[in-house]
Amino acid sequence: MGNARLKGQEVRQFLYGRTLECFHPGSDTCAATITYAADGTCRAVMEDARTDEGCYGFDRDLYWTQYEWFRDGGLFRFYLERIDHNTCQAFFEDGTKAFVQKIKS
């Protein structure tokens, strides 16, 4: 039995206006801290302290991001599966695992 996939409103509630710690799949290594601002912009601070600016939005049960250089500046869509109240596993639209995202306290 897998984790529950979040619906559109749940995806919005998890991301919108929050800062999340993002971990490599299957690892305790933090890859980035990403802030999803209320104005639709996002900012990633990578594990090596480099930063990147971008934008994000929502499309049905998915969210999308596009940064200046991260992931070569491409637009990518993701869905989320709940791990616990503060943590979700993100998946690229094709089902490939992306970051594990945890709400930063």
trRosetta pair geometry for C-beta under 8 A, 3 or more apart (Angstrom, degrees):
i j d omega theta_ij theta_ji phi_ij phi_ji
2 81 6.8 -58 155 -157 105 147
3 81 4.0 107 91 159 114 110
3 82 5.4 -159 172 69 111 56
3 83 5.9 -42 -118 -84 153 47
3 89 6.7 120 50 24 152 116
4 81 6.6 154 78 -156 32 75
4 82 5.0 -4 63 36 89 111
5 61 7.1 46 148 168 109 136
5 79 6.1 0 -156 157 108 124
5 80 7.2 130 -155 85 60 48
5 81 5.2 -44 -92 -96 56 79
5 82 8.0 -165 -91 2 10 78
6 10 3.9 -137 -163 100 100 120
6 11 4.9 136 116 -62 125 73
6 14 6.6 -49 -135 -11 167 140
6 61 6.9 163 100 -165 65 94
6 79 7.2 179 51 -179 83 79
6 80 4.5 0 22 80 125 102
6 81 7.0 -160 -11 -97 80 25
6 82 6.1 109 -61 -43 93 91
6 88 6.8 -23 -24 -127 132 140
7 10 5.0 87 53 13 68 109
7 11 7.2 -128 99 -11 31 90
7 61 5.7 -75 -147 -113 39 104
8 11 5.7 -56 -150 30 28 112
8 12 6.6 25 155 -16 64 104
8 58 6.6 99 -158 173 90 124
8 60 5.7 -105 -82 170 119 36
8 61 5.0 -92 -60 -88 70 51
9 12 5.6 -52 -151 36 36 113
9 13 6.3 35 152 -19 67 106
10 13 5.6 -53 -145 38 33 112
10 14 6.3 34 155 -22 65 106
10 80 7.7 -139 115 77 100 123
10 82 7.9 -60 162 -58 137 116
11 14 5.9 -58 -150 34 28 111
11 15 6.4 -1 163 4 65 114
11 58 6.4 142 103 -128 120 113
11 61 6.3 137 -21 -167 138 51
11 62 7.3 171 -149 -171 172 4
11 63 5.5 -171 164 -37 125 107
11 79 7.6 -82 -95 -145 133 58
11 80 5.6 151 -110 23 88 123
12 15 6.6 -77 -144 48 25 92
12 16 5.0 16 179 -24 70 126
12 58 5.8 -14 -80 -83 94 157
12 63 7.9 152 -77 -81 53 115
13 16 6.7 -36 -100 30 17 107
14 18 7.3 -82 153 27 41 153
14 80 6.3 -147 70 122 161 172
14 88 6.0 28 -170 -15 153 144
14 101 7.8 95 156 104 117 127
14 103 7.6 -122 -162 -66 71 107
15 18 6.0 -140 -169 41 26 111
15 20 7.3 -47 -120 -28 67 135
15 36 4.6 -7 170 65 88 170
15 56 7.3 -112 157 133 139 147
15 63 6.0 60 5 -94 166 169
16 36 6.2 -92 -108 119 22 120
16 38 6.7 61 176 -108 85 65
17 36 6.7 -41 -7 97 16 83
17 37 6.8 29 -110 -160 49 29
17 38 4.5 25 -88 -68 97 89
18 35 7.5 -150 111 -143 36 57
18 36 5.7 14 54 48 67 101
18 103 5.9 -62 -173 -129 136 91
18 104 7.6 151 171 32 88 82
19 33 6.3 16 178 173 101 100
19 34 7.1 174 -152 90 58 39
19 35 4.5 -22 -100 -98 84 81
19 36 7.7 -175 -82 19 36 65
19 103 7.8 91 78 -160 54 57
19 104 4.5 -44 104 40 96 128
20 33 7.1 175 87 -156 42 58
20 34 5.4 -13 60 61 91 87
20 35 7.9 167 18 -85 64 34
20 36 7.3 25 0 -6 107 105
20 101 4.4 6 170 -170 139 101
20 102 6.3 142 -162 66 81 35
20 103 6.0 -50 -105 -97 77 38
20 104 6.1 -170 -113 -17 18 89
21 30 5.6 -57 -175 -129 103 116
21 33 5.5 -28 -104 -105 60 81
21 101 7.3 151 76 -154 44 51
21 102 4.8 -21 60 63 95 96
21 104 5.2 111 -29 -77 90 94
22 30 7.0 96 70 -160 47 70
22 31 5.2 -61 108 61 92 96
22 32 4.7 -5 56 64 119 82
22 33 6.9 180 13 -92 84 26
22 34 5.7 38 -23 -1 128 109
22 99 3.8 -9 -169 -177 103 149
22 100 7.1 147 -158 71 52 46
22 101 5.3 -15 -102 -100 76 75
22 102 7.9 -176 -77 21 32 70
23 27 5.9 -161 168 84 98 79
23 28 6.6 -43 -150 -146 136 23
23 29 6.3 129 -153 73 83 44
23 30 5.7 -58 -93 -101 73 46
23 31 6.2 133 -138 0 20 90
23 99 6.2 125 53 -165 40 83
23 100 4.4 -25 61 60 101 101
23 101 7.8 -167 19 -72 75 30
23 102 7.1 34 -10 -3 111 108
24 27 4.0 8 78 46 101 133
24 29 5.1 6 20 71 115 101
24 31 5.1 115 -53 -53 75 117
24 99 7.2 -54 -91 -117 25 69
24 100 7.8 -3 78 17 20 94
25 89 7.3 66 -117 -147 95 103
25 97 4.1 75 -101 134 157 133
25 98 7.2 136 -50 95 113 13
25 99 7.1 -135 -51 -117 74 23
25 100 6.2 128 -101 -29 52 93
26 97 7.8 72 -18 120 94 161
29 47 7.3 9 164 -108 94 153
30 33 7.2 10 175 -54 123 79
30 47 6.0 151 102 -97 74 102
31 46 7.1 -43 159 -149 63 71
31 47 5.5 -75 -151 -33 30 116
31 99 6.1 -126 48 -111 133 113
32 44 4.9 -12 -176 -166 137 100
32 45 6.3 150 -161 75 76 45
32 46 4.9 -37 -100 -108 96 49
32 47 6.4 -86 -67 -33 52 71
32 99 7.4 -71 44 -105 100 152
33 44 7.4 149 76 -155 43 52
33 45 4.8 -8 56 56 93 102
33 104 6.6 40 -146 -63 110 147
34 42 5.9 7 -177 -179 100 112
34 43 7.1 166 -151 82 56 43
34 44 4.9 -17 -100 -100 86 75
34 45 7.7 -167 -76 23 41 64
34 101 7.7 -52 46 -127 117 113
35 42 6.4 171 85 -152 53 61
35 43 4.9 0 51 52 102 92
36 42 5.1 -15 -104 -104 58 101
36 56 5.7 -54 -133 53 100 150
37 40 7.1 -40 84 35 85 23
37 41 4.8 1 47 65 124 81
37 42 6.7 -165 11 -85 80 41
37 43 7.3 50 -26 -2 110 97
40 55 5.5 14 144 -157 88 95
40 56 6.4 -158 -167 60 59 60
40 57 6.2 13 -144 -78 105 83
41 53 6.7 -19 -174 -169 111 92
41 54 7.1 149 -162 88 65 38
41 55 5.5 -52 -109 -101 51 66
41 56 7.6 89 -171 16 10 80
42 53 7.6 149 83 -162 51 47
42 54 5.0 -21 64 73 94 89
42 55 6.5 139 13 -125 86 12
42 56 4.7 57 -29 -17 127 116
42 65 6.1 -48 43 -133 154 109
42 67 7.5 -78 84 -85 105 89
43 51 6.5 -6 -176 -170 95 107
43 52 7.3 168 -154 83 52 45
43 53 5.6 -17 -105 -106 78 64
43 54 7.6 169 -82 28 35 70
44 51 6.6 160 85 -154 56 55
44 52 4.8 -3 55 55 104 93
44 54 7.2 23 -7 11 103 114
44 67 6.4 -28 11 -107 127 144
44 70 5.7 36 50 -49 154 161
45 49 6.8 -16 -176 -141 91 39
45 50 7.8 165 -155 84 49 37
45 51 5.3 -21 -101 -100 65 85
46 49 6.8 -46 73 27 74 14
46 50 4.7 -1 40 60 123 84
46 51 7.2 -157 5 -81 82 32
46 52 7.3 53 -33 -1 107 102
46 70 7.6 -179 -69 -98 118 117
52 67 4.6 41 143 -175 126 128
52 68 5.5 -151 -160 42 92 92
52 69 5.6 -126 -119 48 126 84
52 70 4.5 164 80 -24 168 109
53 67 6.9 145 86 -148 29 78
53 68 5.8 43 60 -17 73 116
54 65 5.8 60 123 -179 142 88
54 66 5.3 -175 -165 94 113 45
54 67 3.5 -74 -64 -95 132 56
54 68 6.4 -139 -76 -16 78 62
54 70 7.0 -79 -42 44 137 114
55 65 7.4 170 88 -149 41 55
55 66 5.8 -6 55 58 81 89
56 63 6.2 18 179 171 108 107
56 64 6.4 174 -150 88 63 52
56 65 4.6 -19 -98 -99 94 73
56 66 7.7 171 -81 19 50 62
57 63 6.9 179 94 -156 32 71
57 64 5.7 -8 58 53 77 95
58 62 7.2 153 -159 89 56 52
58 63 5.2 -37 -101 -105 65 75
58 64 7.7 -178 -87 14 18 77
59 62 4.9 -19 71 70 88 101
59 63 7.3 148 22 -106 72 24
59 64 6.2 34 2 -18 117 112
59 77 6.6 -55 51 -127 128 124
61 79 6.0 25 127 -123 95 108
62 77 4.6 16 169 -177 138 108
62 78 6.3 143 -160 69 84 35
62 79 5.4 -65 -102 -74 73 76
62 93 6.5 15 -126 -96 141 98
63 77 7.2 164 86 -150 30 64
63 78 5.7 -23 64 61 78 91
63 80 7.6 25 13 -25 111 108
64 75 5.8 18 177 -178 122 92
64 76 6.4 170 -149 87 75 38
64 77 4.6 -37 -90 -94 91 68
64 78 7.2 154 -93 13 39 74
65 75 7.5 -179 89 -145 35 55
65 76 6.1 -13 57 59 78 86
65 78 7.5 9 4 1 99 118
66 73 6.8 38 -174 -178 85 54
66 74 6.9 -110 -124 121 85 27
66 75 4.3 -27 -80 -95 116 73
66 76 7.4 149 -79 14 64 64
67 70 3.8 18 74 44 154 99
67 71 6.5 104 38 37 111 90
67 73 6.3 -110 86 -108 61 48
68 73 6.0 -30 168 -102 24 99
69 72 7.2 -21 -170 -117 49 22
69 73 5.9 -18 -100 -56 26 89
70 73 7.6 107 54 -66 44 43
71 74 5.4 -89 130 45 98 93
71 76 6.1 -52 146 -17 159 135
76 92 6.2 -63 -175 -129 115 94
76 93 7.5 -157 -176 -6 70 100
77 92 7.4 87 79 -165 56 59
77 93 4.3 42 85 -55 102 121
78 90 4.7 -3 -178 -172 137 105
78 91 6.2 146 -157 72 78 42
78 92 6.0 -56 -100 -104 74 32
78 93 6.8 -100 -83 -49 27 65
78 98 5.8 -58 -120 20 126 154
79 90 7.5 155 80 -153 33 59
79 91 5.4 -17 60 60 81 98
79 93 7.0 96 -14 -104 92 51
80 88 4.2 6 -170 168 111 141
80 89 7.0 145 -156 73 59 44
80 90 5.6 -32 -98 -98 74 63
80 91 7.6 177 -86 17 25 78
80 101 7.5 -60 -123 42 116 124
81 88 6.3 150 71 -162 36 83
81 89 4.9 -14 60 57 96 97
81 91 6.9 44 -7 -14 103 115
82 85 8.0 21 -165 -86 114 23
82 87 7.7 101 -165 88 56 58
82 88 5.6 -47 -101 -104 41 85
83 87 4.2 -48 65 106 116 104
83 88 6.1 -178 4 -103 87 24
83 89 5.9 98 -50 -26 108 87
83 100 7.1 22 -23 -151 153 106
84 87 4.9 38 45 39 84 102
86 102 5.7 43 133 -160 95 76
86 103 4.4 -103 -159 34 90 105
86 105 7.9 -16 -148 -57 150 96
87 100 6.6 6 -172 174 104 96
87 101 6.9 164 -151 87 56 48
87 102 4.6 -14 -100 -101 88 82
87 103 7.5 -115 -65 6 49 74
88 100 7.4 179 93 -158 38 57
88 101 5.3 -11 62 60 84 97
89 97 6.6 -51 179 -138 110 97
89 98 8.0 136 171 58 65 67
89 100 5.4 -31 -104 -106 66 75
89 101 7.8 160 -101 18 16 75
90 97 7.7 101 85 -168 57 56
90 98 4.0 -51 104 73 102 112
90 99 5.2 23 39 60 121 68
90 100 7.3 -164 14 -89 77 22
90 101 5.7 57 -28 -13 110 115
91 95 5.7 -15 176 -143 129 30
91 96 6.5 146 -163 72 77 35
91 97 5.9 -51 -107 -104 74 40
91 98 6.0 171 -111 7 15 91
92 95 7.0 -33 74 37 76 22
92 96 4.5 4 37 59 117 93
92 97 7.8 4 5 59 83 7
92 98 5.5 120 -43 -50 72 108
